[in-house]
Amino acid sequence: KSLKEPDRIVGELLQPGGVQALKKLGLRDCLEDIDAIRVKGYEVIYYGKEVEIPYPLNAAGDDDDDDREEVGRFDGEKRDSNIKDTGVKRPEGRSFHHGRFIQQLRVAAMKEENISLIESTVTGTIKDGWTGQVLGVEAETKDGRKDVYFGQLTVLADGYASRFRKEFIAHAPVSKSKFYGLELIDADLPLPMHGHVVLGEGAPVLLYQIGTRETRALVDVPDGTPSASVANGGVKGHLRNIVLPSLPKCVQSSFERALDDGKLRSMPNSWLPPSTQQVPGMILLGDAMNMRHPLTGGGMTVAFNDVVMLRDLLSPEKVPDLGDTARVKKQMRRFHWKRKNLTSVINILAQALYSLFAANDPQLKALQLGCFRYFQQGGQCIDGPVGLLAGIIRQPFVLFYHFFAVALLAIWLVLQQSPIYRLPLALISTVGIFWKACVVIFPFIFSELKS
């Protein structure tokens, strides 16, 4: 559509599993020379209390030394006296300006002899009127010239606001909140080279560095938030009156300066479960096909791993002729189910974590506290969840196990904190908490089991 450098507030964080996928594609160098920041894990701040969540030591995955850091030898870990300098390396992600990374990918594409890069806007698909097979696309250049392009296989990946999705997928994305983004200059983060999740009375706030001087702040604002109404000063009033005081003191001044500058942008946070690709001659990929809440920063990790999987499933050895529609459709059915080990984990985790982190009722608040206390236990209580989030532990049962371990801990905390005379009410409350946990996670599990 346009070869100008994109300027977006999402697609700025690549988890370790995404970095590994880039290496497999031969595109690891695209992370160089863009002022990318190494990401070594997360810090969750719950009503001012902090817990560090580094990426796990013994996670399955690629052993690329360029994307790992020795334990105990980076600044972020100096606060954990239990971590010893063993020389074992942890995986790392990268955060960056989205547009710079995209330009690097385009440069890499232009170096390939079998790729022609054309700046044009696709306006529609060309179909066989009898079979419905997609034969190519119609396009229009910037000067208004119309053109057509034909191919044995057309790949459509036009993002979260896809104009083609409704043509090929029956269900539409569901959005219940928006991220409002600010770019902070010279922010003093509590734990450098870590993503920060700030939890308080409202929805979660994300903070992560995207350049040497720049830090992205993403504030989730659910639809219908009273403090963001026009009468209360709109979204800016919500950010200034509700969000700003809840941030760490070291970040507040840079956040306020960015808010005063007025460069506030937004995007919807959407949920769209994946669909089996069975349209002859066409593949739908990326956010056009599957979306989850961006809270966990898993979108690009899913996208690059999808490309790795498709490269293998549609290789010349397995599909000699991309015009063989029956064979392509068979491989796309395999693709739908084979990607589940990673994508179902990231999809369900993103939606479930958002439900807990944006807690708006007593049961969800109890689960939110249980989640934070679970992280405070350390060990496998952080290695498992962050390994799933990072895209390097690809076992859906591990997600199921940790989610209900959090639920059981939340129940125990309620019982522990209740006086004896309130125990009957506490027992009733625990039933509600467990039921809420089931209501949170099972709809997303069922959506992933559908084809």
VENZI-V88603 format. One record per helix or strand of 3 or more residues. SS is the DSSP state (@ for helix, = for strand). FROM is the first residue (numbers start at 1). LEN is the number of residues. Records with the same first field share a line. If there is no record, write none. Layout:
SS = FROM-LEN + FROM-LEN
This chain:
@ = 16-9 + 28-4 + 65-3 + 75-5 + 98-13 + 165-4 + 226-3 + 230-3 + 234-13 + 249-13 + 286-3 + 294-3 + 299-15 + 325-14 + 340-18 + 362-15 + 380-10 + 396-22 + 420-30
= = 37-3 + 41-6 + 49-6 + 68-3 + 89-3 + 93-3 + 121-7 + 134-7 + 146-5 + 154-3 + 174-12 + 195-5 + 205-5 + 214-9 + 265-8 + 282-3
